[in-house]
């Protein structure tokens, strides 16, 4: 993996940050209901899932 692959993956991921926030909120709400997650972890979970989802989509777009 060269530096250009990394840059393209990050560019695709940054674009997807906005669009992946809604699915991350829905998954976090589902986890809160099913797993009994505390309310104070909701924001951290949403941010983490948003970053994870956008990186996954960025990697998919780069190599697909």
Secondary structure, DSSP 8 states (H G I E B T S, - for coil): --HHHHHHHHHHHHHHTTTHHHHHHHHHHHHHHHH---GGGHHHHHHHHHHHHHHHHHHHHHH-
